[in-house]
Amino acid sequence: MTSGWLPPEEFAATLPKATAFACLFFTDEQERPVQLRAVYSRSHPWQWPGGCMEEGERPWGTALRECREETGIVYEGPPRLLTTVFGLPGKKWPLSSIGFVFDGGRLTDGQIRRITLDPAEHDDVRALPLDRWRALMPPQDFARLEAAMEARRTGTATYFDTWDWGD
């Protein structure tokens, strides 16, 4: 053990590394979660509009950019955090993951029909009752969906820390 302070660059090299993502969570007017089916992930097929933060980007900016890129929706509402997501690294991904799920509000049927998907990322968009999502998603994905719905229902942000990459 060394005594004294390390220069910032040396100290930073000793810290765990993580990826960060942000997304917008939408429901339809009947409070059914709206999700996109990813073409690139069989293990996590249903997702919300969002993605990894880019250099110099803040979580809210990431959520807005990714939503626009993935759906064509230009969201103009205020930032309201629903859920913070954390996952430990594993064999499937070498870094921890930290995520921010923001409330995108309710979409009308017309807004959902006008969603424009990038076929390189997503091939379907659905709004289903919560119980119907369970059969379409891995348990940890469904639990994350339930956490977002609970936060929306209660108005209190949730912390979801079992988004691990598993071994």
Order of alpha helices (4+ residues) and beta strands (2+ residues): alpha-beta-beta-beta-beta-alpha-beta-beta-alpha-beta-alpha-alpha-beta
